[in-house]
Amino acid sequence: MFAAFGQFASTSQFYLYGRNHCTKTGWEKASKAYPKPDILEKGRESDVDLSGKVFMLTGANSGIGKEIASFLAIKKATVYMVCRSAERGNAAREEIVRDSSNDNVHLLLGDCSLERDVRRLWSEFESHQKQAYPDKPITLDGLICNAGALLNEKTVTDEGVEITFAGHLLFGTYLLGTLAMPTLQATPSSRLIVVSSGGMYNSKFPKWEIATSTGTAKYDGQFAYVYAKRGQVLLCEEWAKQFGDSVKVVSCHPGWVGTPGVDSAYGENKRYLEPLRNMWEGSEGIVWLCIAPVDQIEGGAYYLDRSPQVKHLAGAFFTEGSYTKNTPDEVQEMMTKLQEWSSGHRPTHEQSMAALTLRQPLQASTSPIELAAFMGDWNVLANIPTTFEVGATNCIEKYVLDENRPNTVKVEFESSSGSTTRAGVEKFSTSHMKMRGNVKNSPTNTFWGIDPKMLGIAFPLGMSYLILDCADDYSYTMVGVPDRSYLWIMIRSTPSEFKEVCVKVTQAYPELMQESAEGKEENVTSSTQKNGGSYAAVVAAGAGAIPPSPEEEVMSASALTSAASATDSSSAPAVASDVPTASVPSVVADSAEPSAASANADTCLAPPSDAVSELDMDGRAQALKREAEIKILRKALSKAAELGYDTSKILRCPWRNELPTGK
């Protein structure tokens, strides 16, 4: 609720704020209040002399970048235009040189979304300065970071970085600013000006994987731009603290300007931003930051029309609120990550493209399943739960073929929820949710559309239900949804008892995070194949992990099987309990005739001093179950990660062998 209000407040109030301040009308109102005398009162014709000053400007071949470069050149500054396109860059430079009669306008070709280009163009700037002025130190009076684009479709550079984040923040601002900072510090009254956007009002800087589009969230080009712009504002704040008065570092907003970028990003919707500013009205405030005395500039501030502006609009009645504010720790993490990624310590292009593939909607398994064999009860061992499942105990999915409808499954979800009476007695109640499953990809049978039922009527919502993995003997399965928001890891046998709720599966089974005694984790696929492929067989094979006691050597097959729950799934199809006896210790193998061990079972389980107590047996049974579950979960977690799931969200589903009724 709080997040929803914060998002609504920040977005709606920025628009209203923008209507008042960012339009042409807003500039006209602000410019009338400029202090007099005004060094830019005559606009481009103002009496300003920048002879001997050196400026570098990215994104300089069009829009406000070109307007600023043109003004600086007219006022006799040395200007380095950073442009991506040689054709457009040369055309813009020739026009500016012609209009300004200033030959000290130079073109640096480079893509600000690429690390190699930014490093190369800075090296070319230094080389050119040394050649042009061999008897003078390299100087830079102003760096204006203006390059960047807003793309609706995700694009990853060949260096493995999403292009909006790379161009606006990582390389186009952070890396270039870092390379330029020593020269800026050595130049008196220098300034670093970052052209941000009012779009930053819509959000705080998010988690790194969201800002970089390397997580599982769906890509949103508008918000990728918003995150990068908020990051620029935070970066300028941090640099202002770090470098103080040695370099004035500020961020700014040009207002809503009729540029080619706005036309491309908003199309017909730009009418909501009208009346738009012209190029000079959008550039004038940034030009002022380039030429104003440094003692009139507030380091770390966010400027519009020569005045520092509020940086947050997420509270009630245009107050700042907290929704768009980052904590100091979050800002420090951003700074650390920017340093790491700009230094090459980031995913490769191949890794980024693989991650991009994983962010596509999840698809069902292409390995066919036999629908009849898949029917029966499935006990949820672990999950990324739905709202209905959070805190629920003993979750069971029940499937029955609908005899009257082809490729239709009757689905019932059963779960129990607990409460405590006034007398402090714990009790549980069981609920049932019925649905209808429609198989969409027969004969593969792994993609279902789920229609919830209410009062016996199925509502045709067709929610996608994807079978992602299934053991050959139908003793284990994993089910998910296309956007990876939910996941169910299910088994036929009764899970080991686990009473805690909302516990990550890796916390419930610390062994999943550890290597085996041999120095490597065992692949459960091969384990299940070696042990007959079934959950029951894995339980049996797991006995090898616990040294058998003398009493266990004579334990009956039925006693051990019952204790380990290897054959307790009465609702599972016959194939699920067929375990090749060759892969199971002989004491577990089924036998039509009572064995000597079976005949002596009562004696074995009796209470003589050297016998195993019932409590010990239960403990060993739970240990065997747990060992089997670990092997199943190793496979499931590996598969889930392979499919792009965030496995840290997978919880152990609570299970109780007995549910108190409170009576």
VOLUMPA-684036 format. One record per residue (C-alpha): residue number from 1; x, z, y. Coordinates in steps of 0.2 Angstrom, whole numbers, always signed. Example, Ala and Ser with C-alpha at 12.3 -4.5 7.8 and 13.67 -1.06 7.14 Angstrom:
% VOLUMPA-684036
R pos    xx    zz    yy
R   1   +62   +39   -22
R   2   +68   +36    -5
//
This chain:
% VOLUMPA-684036
R pos    xx    zz    yy
R   1    +0    +0    +0
R   2   +14    +5   +12
R   3   +24   -11    +8
R   4    +8   -22   +10
R   5    +5   -14   +27
R   6   +23   -16   +33
R   7   +23   -34   +28
R   8    +7   -37   +37
R   9   +12   -28   +52
R  10   +29   -36   +54
R  11   +23   -54   +51
R  12    +7   -53   +62
R  13   +16   -43   +76
R  14   +31   -55   +76
R  15   +19   -69   +79
R  16   +10   -60   +93
R  17   +27   -55  +100
R  18   +33   -73   +99
R  19   +17   -80  +108
R  20   +22   -69  +122
R  21   +41   -70  +122
R  22   +47   -85  +112
R  23   +37  -100  +119
R  24   +40  -110  +134
R  25   +28   -98  +144
R  26   +39   -84  +138
R  27   +55   -92  +145
R  28   +47   -96  +161
R  29   +41   -77  +163
R  30   +59   -71  +158
R  31   +69   -82  +169
R  32   +59   -77  +185
R  33   +65   -59  +182
R  34   +84   -64  +180
R  35   +95   -54  +192
R  36  +101   -63  +208
R  37  +113   -71  +211
R  38  +110   -81  +195
R  39  +126   -90  +188
R  40  +114  -102  +179
R  41  +101  -104  +193
R  42  +104  -123  +194
R  43  +104  -125  +175
R  44  +117  -138  +169
R  45  +121  -142  +188
R  46  +126  -124  +190
R  47  +143  -120  +198
R  48  +153  -114  +183
R  49  +171  -118  +179
R  50  +177  -115  +161
R  51  +194  -124  +163
R  52  +206  -117  +151
R  53  +192  -109  +140
R  54  +191  -113  +121
R  55  +175  -113  +112
R  56  +170  -117   +94
R  57  +152  -121   +89
R  58  +145  -125   +72
R  59  +129  -136   +70
R  60  +135  -145   +86
R  61  +128  -163   +83
R  62  +110  -160   +87
R  63   +97  -148   +94
R  64  +102  -133  +104
R  65  +120  -134   +96
R  66  +122  -151  +105
R  67  +115  -144  +121
R  68  +127  -130  +122
R  69  +142  -141  +117
R  70  +137  -153  +131
R  71  +136  -139  +144
R  72  +152  -132  +139
R  73  +161  -149  +140
R  74  +153  -153  +157
R  75  +160  -136  +164
R  76  +178  -142  +158
R  77  +180  -131  +143
R  78  +189  -136  +127
R  79  +176  -138  +114
R  80  +177  -139   +95
R  81  +162  -146   +87
R  82  +159  -142   +69
R  83  +148  -155   +61
R  84  +144  -159   +43
R  85  +141  -178   +45
R  86  +155  -189   +52
R  87  +143  -202   +58
R  88  +132  -190   +67
R  89  +146  -179   +73
R  90  +156  -194   +81
R  91  +140  -201   +89
R  92  +137  -184   +97
R  93  +155  -181  +102
R  94  +156  -199  +110
R  95  +140  -195  +120
R  96  +146  -178  +126
R  97  +163  -185  +131
R  98  +154  -199  +141
R  99  +142  -188  +150
R 100  +155  -175  +154
R 101  +171  -185  +157
R 102  +180  -172  +147
R 103  +191  -178  +133
R 104  +195  -161  +127
R 105  +180  -162  +115
R 106  +186  -162   +97
R 107  +177  -165   +80
R 108  +180  -154   +65
R 109  +171  -160   +50
R 110  +165  -148   +37
R 111  +150  -141   +28
R 112  +147  -123   +33
R 113  +139  -119   +16
R 114  +155  -122    +7
R 115  +170  -110    +7
R 116  +183  -124    +5
R 117  +176  -133   +20
R 118  +176  -118   +31
R 119  +194  -113   +26
R 120  +200  -130   +29
R 121  +192  -133   +46
R 122  +198  -117   +52
R 123  +216  -122   +47
R 124  +213  -139   +56
R 125  +208  -129   +72
R 126  +224  -119   +71
R 127  +235  -134   +68
R 128  +227  -144   +82
R 129  +229  -130   +94
R 130  +248  -128   +90
R 131  +250  -147   +92
R 132  +241  -148  +108
R 133  +248  -132  +116
R 134  +265  -129  +107
R 135  +270  -117  +121
R 136  +255  -106  +121
R 137  +247   -94  +108
R 138  +231  -100  +100
R 139  +216   -94  +109
R 140  +197   -94  +106
R 141  +186   -88  +120
R 142  +170   -90  +110
R 143  +164   -94   +93
R 144  +145   -99   +91
R 145  +139   -99   +74
R 146  +123  -110   +74
R 147  +124  -120   +58
R 148  +111  -119   +45
R 149   +95  -126   +38
R 150   +78  -121   +30
R 151   +75  -129   +14
R 152   +59  -127    +4
R 153   +67  -132   -13
R 154   +81  -121   -20
R 155   +98  -130   -19
R 156  +114  -123   -26
R 157  +131  -130   -19
R 158  +144  -136   -31
R 159  +153  -119   -27
R 160  +138  -110   -35
R 161  +129  -103   -20
R 162  +112  -106   -14
R 163  +114  -117    +2
R 164  +103  -107   +15
R 165  +112   -91   +11
R 166  +129   -99   +11
R 167  +127  -109   +27
R 168  +118   -96   +38
R 169  +127   -80   +32
R 170  +140   -80   +19
R 171  +152   -94   +24
R 172  +144  -101   +40
R 173  +145   -84   +49
R 174  +154   -71   +38
R 175  +169   -81   +32
R 176  +171   -91   +48
R 177  +170   -75   +59
R 178  +182   -66   +48
R 179  +195   -81   +49
R 180  +192   -82   +68
R 181  +192   -63   +72
R 182  +211   -61   +74
R 183  +212   -75   +86
R 184  +196   -69   +95
R 185  +204   -51   +97
R 186  +220   -59  +104
R 187  +210   -68  +117
R 188  +204   -58  +132
R 189  +185   -57  +135
R 190  +181   -66  +119
R 191  +164   -66  +111
R 192  +156   -70   +94
R 193  +138   -76   +96
R 194  +127   -78   +80
R 195  +111   -89   +82
R 196   +99   -79   +72
R 197   +80   -81   +72
R 198   +64   -71   +75
R 199   +60   -75   +57
R 200   +71   -59   +53
R 201   +57   -48   +59
R 202   +48   -52   +43
R 203   +59   -42   +31
R 204   +74   -31   +29
R 205   +89   -37   +20
R 206   +84   -37    +2
R 207   +93   -33   -14
R 208  +108   -44   -16
R 209  +101   -54   -31
R 210   +86   -58   -20
R 211   +96   -63    -5
R 212  +107   -74   -15
R 213   +93   -81   -26
R 214  +102   -76   -41
R 215   +89   -65   -48
R 216   +73   -69   -58
R 217   +61   -69   -42
R 218   +53   -86   -38
R 219   +62   -95   -24
R 220   +54   -95    -7
R 221   +63  -106    +5
R 222   +55   -97   +20
R 223   +61   -80   +15
R 224   +78   -86    +9
R 225   +80   -91   +28
R 226   +72   -74   +33
R 227   +84   -64   +23
R 228  +100   -74   +29
R 229   +94   -71   +47
R 230   +91   -52   +45
R 231  +109   -52   +37
R 232  +116   -60   +52
R 233  +109   -47   +63
R 234  +115   -33   +52
R 235  +132   -41   +51
R 236  +134   -42   +70
R 237  +129   -24   +71
R 238  +143   -19   +59
R 239  +156   -30   +67
R 240  +152   -23   +84
R 241  +155    -6   +78
R 242  +171   -11   +69
R 243  +179   -21   +83
R 244  +171   -13   +99
R 245  +176   -21  +115
R 246  +190   -31  +108
R 247  +177   -44  +104
R 248  +159   -44  +110
R 249  +149   -48   +94
R 250  +130   -51   +97
R 251  +116   -60   +88
R 252  +103   -70   +97
R 253   +86   -80   +96
R 254   +84   -96  +105
R 255   +65   -94  +105
R 256   +53  -108   +99
R 257   +61  -124  +103
R 258   +56  -142   +99
R 259   +71  -146   +89
R 260   +73  -158   +74
R 261   +75  -142   +63
R 262   +58  -136   +68
R 263   +50  -152   +65
R 264   +57  -153   +48
R 265   +53  -135   +43
R 266   +35  -133   +51
R 267   +28  -151   +52
R 268   +11  -151   +59
R 269   +11  -132   +59
R 270   +22  -131   +73
R 271    +7  -132   +84
R 272    +5  -114   +81
R 273   +22  -111   +90
R 274   +17  -122  +106
R 275   +20  -123  +120
R 276   +38  -126  +113
R 277   +53  -124  +124
R 278   +64  -139  +128
R 279   +82  -139  +123
R 280   +89  -131  +139
R 281   +76  -117  +139
R 282   +81  -113  +121
R 283  +100  -115  +125
R 284  +101  -106  +142
R 285  +101   -88  +135
R 286  +115   -93  +123
R 287  +125  -102  +136
R 288  +124   -86  +147
R 289  +131   -76  +132
R 290  +146   -88  +132
R 291  +150   -87  +151
R 292  +143   -70  +157
R 293  +156   -56  +161
R 294  +159   -46  +145
R 295  +154   -30  +153
R 296  +137   -36  +155
R 297  +135   -40  +136
R 298  +129   -26  +124
R 299  +139   -27  +108
R 300  +128   -28   +92
R 301  +112   -32  +102
R 302  +100   -45   +97
R 303   +97   -56  +113
R 304   +83   -67  +119
R 305   +83   -74  +136
R 306   +99   -64  +141
R 307   +90   -47  +137
R 308   +93   -36  +121
R 309   +77   -36  +111
R 310   +69   -24   +98
R 311   +75   -28   +80
R 312   +60   -21   +71
R 313   +41   -24   +73
R 314   +34   -16   +57
R 315   +26    -1   +64
R 316    +8    +2   +71
R 317    +5    -5   +89
R 318   +22   -14   +90
R 319   +33    +1   +86
R 320   +48    -2   +75
R 321   +42    +6   +59
R 322   +53    +7   +44
R 323   +48    -7   +33
R 324   +61   -19   +39
R 325   +75    -6   +41
R 326   +90    -5   +29
R 327   +99   +11   +24
R 328  +117   +13   +29
R 329  +121   +12   +10
R 330  +112    -5    +9
R 331  +121   -12   +24
R 332  +138    -6   +17
R 333  +133   -14    +0
R 334  +129   -31    +9
R 335  +146   -30   +18
R 336  +156   -27    +2
R 337  +147   -41    -7
R 338  +150   -53    +8
R 339  +168   -49    +7
R 340  +169   -51   -12
R 341  +159   -67   -12
R 342  +168   -75    +2
R 343  +184   -72    -7
R 344  +179   -81   -23
R 345  +173   -66   -33
R 346  +156   -74   -37
R 347  +147   -83   -50
R 348  +153  -101   -54
R 349  +143  -116   -51
R 350  +139  -117   -70
R 351  +133   -99   -70
R 352  +122  -102   -55
R 353  +114  -117   -62
R 354  +111  -108   -79
R 355  +103   -94   -69
R 356   +93  -107   -60
R 357   +87  -114   -76
R 358   +82   -96   -82
R 359   +71   -94   -66
R 360   +60  -108   -72
R 361   +43  -103   -80
R 362   +47   -96   -97
R 363   +41  -107  -112
R 364   +35  -101  -129
R 365   +46  -103  -144
R 366   +47  -120  -152
R 367   +49  -113  -169
R 368   +32  -114  -178
R 369   +23   -98  -185
R 370   +10   -97  -198
R 371    -5   -91  -189
R 372   -13   -82  -204
R 373    +4   -73  -207
R 374    +5   -67  -189
R 375   -12   -59  -190
R 376   -13   -40  -193
R 377    -7   -25  -183
R 378    +8   -25  -172
R 379   +15    -8  -166
R 380   +23    -9  -149
R 381   +41    -2  -150
R 382   +46    -7  -133
R 383   +39   -16  -118
R 384   +39   -20  -100
R 385   +22   -13   -98
R 386    +6   -19   -89
R 387    -3    -7   -78
R 388   -14    -2   -92
R 389    +1    +2  -103
R 390   +11   +13   -92
R 391   +12   +30  -100
R 392    +1   +25  -114
R 393    +5   +31  -132
R 394    +4   +22  -149
R 395    +1    +5  -142
R 396    -5    -7  -155
R 397    -9   -26  -154
R 398   -22   -31  -168
R 399   -25   -49  -172
R 400   -39   -56  -183
R 401   -43   -75  -185
R 402   -60   -80  -179
R 403   -68   -89  -194
R 404   -81   -97  -183
R 405   -68  -105  -170
R 406   -53  -115  -175
R 407   -37  -109  -167
R 408   -45   -94  -160
R 409   -39   -76  -163
R 410   -49   -60  -160
R 411   -37   -49  -150
R 412   -39   -30  -148
R 413   -27   -19  -139
R 414   -27    -1  -144
R 415   -18   +14  -135
R 416   -20   +32  -133
R 417   -18   +42  -117
R 418   -15   +61  -116
R 419   -21   +75  -104
R 420   -20   +94  -104
R 421   -35  +105  -104
R 422   -37  +120   -92
R 423   -32  +131  -107
R 424   -16  +121  -108
R 425   -20  +112  -124
R 426   -14   +94  -125
R 427   -27   +81  -131
R 428   -27   +62  -133
R 429   -41   +49  -132
R 430   -40   +32  -139
R 431   -46   +16  -130
R 432   -48    -2  -135
R 433   -48   -18  -125
R 434   -54   -33  -133
R 435   -49   -51  -129
R 436   -49   -68  -136
R 437   -34   -79  -139
R 438   -35   -98  -139
R 439   -20  -106  -147
R 440   -14  -120  -135
R 441    +0  -128  -145
R 442    -6  -130  -163
R 443    +2  -132  -176
R 444   +17  -123  -167
R 445    +5  -108  -163
R 446   +16   -99  -151
R 447    +7  -102  -135
R 448   -10   -94  -132
R 449   -22   -92  -118
R 450   -29   -75  -117
R 451   -47   -72  -111
R 452   -52   -54  -108
R 453   -69   -48  -114
R 454   -81   -37  -105
R 455   -98   -32  -113
R 456   -94   -44  -127
R 457   -92   -59  -115
R 458   -75   -68  -114
R 459   -70   -72   -96
R 460   -60   -89   -97
R 461   -45   -84   -87
R 462   -33   -92   -99
R 463   -19   -80   -96
R 464    -3   -87  -104
R 465    +4   -77  -119
R 466   +20   -83  -126
R 467   +27   -79  -143
R 468   +46   -79  -140
R 469   +53   -74  -156
R 470   +47   -69  -173
R 471   +56   -64  -189
R 472   +54   -76  -204
R 473   +45   -62  -214
R 474   +34   -58  -199
R 475   +40   -40  -198
R 476   +46   -41  -180
R 477   +40   -52  -165
R 478   +43   -53  -146
R 479   +29   -59  -134
R 480   +30   -62  -116
R 481   +23   -71  -101
R 482   +29   -86   -90
R 483   +35   -76   -75
R 484   +44   -63   -86
R 485   +34   -49   -78
R 486   +28   -42   -95
R 487   +36   -41  -112
R 488   +32   -33  -129
R 489   +44   -30  -143
R 490   +33   -26  -159
R 491   +35   -22  -177
R 492   +24   -20  -192
R 493   +30    -3  -197
R 494   +26   +14  -189
R 495   +40   +17  -175
R 496   +50   +33  -175
R 497   +42   +47  -165
R 498   +46   +47  -147
R 499   +35   +58  -135
R 500   +43   +54  -118
R 501   +35   +41  -106
R 502   +43   +28   -95
R 503   +60   +30  -103
R 504   +72   +14  -103
R 505   +75    +8  -120
R 506   +94   +10  -117
R 507   +91   +28  -113
R 508   +81   +31  -128
R 509   +94   +22  -139
R 510  +111   +25  -131
R 511  +119   +17  -146
R 512  +113    +0  -139
R 513  +126    +2  -125
R 514  +140    +6  -137
R 515  +150    -3  -150
R 516  +150    +0  -168
R 517  +164   +10  -177
R 518  +171    -7  -182
R 519  +173   -11  -163
R 520  +159   -24  -161
R 521  +140   -23  -161
R 522  +132   -31  -176
R 523  +121   -46  -173
R 524  +104   -41  -180
R 525  +100   -59  -184
R 526  +113   -59  -198
R 527  +109   -41  -202
R 528   +91   -45  -206
R 529   +96   -61  -215
R 530  +108   -50  -226
R 531   +95   -37  -229
R 532   +81   -48  -234
R 533   +75   -52  -216
R 534   +62   -38  -215
R 535   +61   -23  -204
R 536   +58   -13  -221
R 537   +75   -20  -227
R 538   +84   -16  -212
R 539   +78    +2  -214
R 540   +84    +2  -231
R 541  +100    -5  -227
R 542  +102    +7  -213
R 543  +103   +21  -226
R 544  +121   +16  -227
R 545  +124   +23  -209
R 546  +121   +41  -215
R 547  +131   +47  -230
R 548  +119   +51  -244
R 549  +118   +69  -251
R 550  +117   +72  -269
R 551   +99   +76  -268
R 552   +96   +59  -260
R 553  +104   +51  -275
R 554   +89   +57  -286
R 555   +76   +55  -273
R 556   +61   +44  -280
R 557   +58   +27  -273
R 558   +41   +31  -267
R 559   +47   +47  -258
R 560   +61   +38  -248
R 561   +50   +23  -244
R 562   +37   +34  -237
R 563   +49   +44  -227
R 564   +57   +28  -220
R 565   +40   +20  -217
R 566   +47    +4  -224
R 567   +31    -1  -232
R 568   +18    +9  -222
R 569   +10    -7  -214
R 570    -6    -8  -224
R 571   -13   -21  -211
R 572    +3   -33  -212
R 573    +2   -48  -223
R 574   +10   -47  -240
R 575   +25   -57  -235
R 576   +29   -43  -222
R 577   +33   -31  -236
R 578   +41   -42  -248
R 579   +59   -36  -249
R 580   +72   -45  -260
R 581   +77   -31  -271
R 582   +95   -37  -272
R 583   +97   -33  -254
R 584   +91   -15  -255
R 585   +99    +0  -263
R 586   +92    +2  -281
R 587   +84   +19  -276
R 588   +72   +10  -265
R 589   +67    -4  -276
R 590   +49    -5  -281
R 591   +46    -2  -300
R 592   +30    -4  -310
R 593   +35   +10  -322
R 594   +39   +27  -316
R 595   +58   +30  -316
R 596   +67   +45  -321
R 597   +70   +49  -303
R 598   +52   +46  -300
R 599   +47   +58  -314
R 600   +58   +71  -307
R 601   +52   +69  -289
R 602   +42   +85  -289
R 603   +57   +94  -296
R 604   +68   +86  -283
R 605   +57   +90  -268
R 606   +54  +108  -274
R 607   +61  +123  -265
R 608   +76  +128  -275
R 609   +91  +133  -264
R 610  +101  +118  -266
R 611   +87  +106  -264
R 612   +82   +95  -248
R 613   +68  +103  -238
R 614   +53   +93  -232
R 615   +60   +96  -214
R 616   +76   +88  -219
R 617   +68   +74  -227
R 618   +58   +70  -212
R 619   +73   +71  -201
R 620   +82   +59  -212
R 621   +67   +47  -212
R 622   +67   +47  -193
R 623   +85   +44  -193
R 624   +83   +29  -205
R 625   +69   +22  -194
R 626   +79   +24  -178
R 627   +94   +15  -186
R 628   +82    +1  -191
R 629   +75    +0  -173
R 630   +92    -1  -165
R 631   +96   -16  -175
R 632   +79   -24  -171
R 633   +82   -20  -153
R 634   +99   -27  -152
R 635   +92   -43  -157
R 636   +77   -42  -145
R 637   +87   -37  -130
R 638  +100   -51  -133
R 639   +85   -63  -134
R 640   +76   -56  -119
R 641   +92   -58  -109
R 642   +95   -75  -115
R 643   +77   -80  -109
R 644   +81   -72   -92
R 645   +72   -55   -93
R 646   +79   -41   -83
R 647   +82   -30   -99
R 648   +84   -14   -88
R 649   +65   -14   -86
R 650   +62   -13  -104
R 651   +55    +4  -109
R 652   +53   +13  -126
R 653   +34   +14  -130
R 654   +29   +32  -134
R 655   +24   +35  -152
R 656   +17   +51  -160
R 657   +14   +53  -178
R 658    +0   +64  -175
R 659   -11   +64  -159
R 660   -18   +81  -154
R 661   -37   +80  -150
R 662   -37   +97  -141
R 663   -51  +104  -152
//
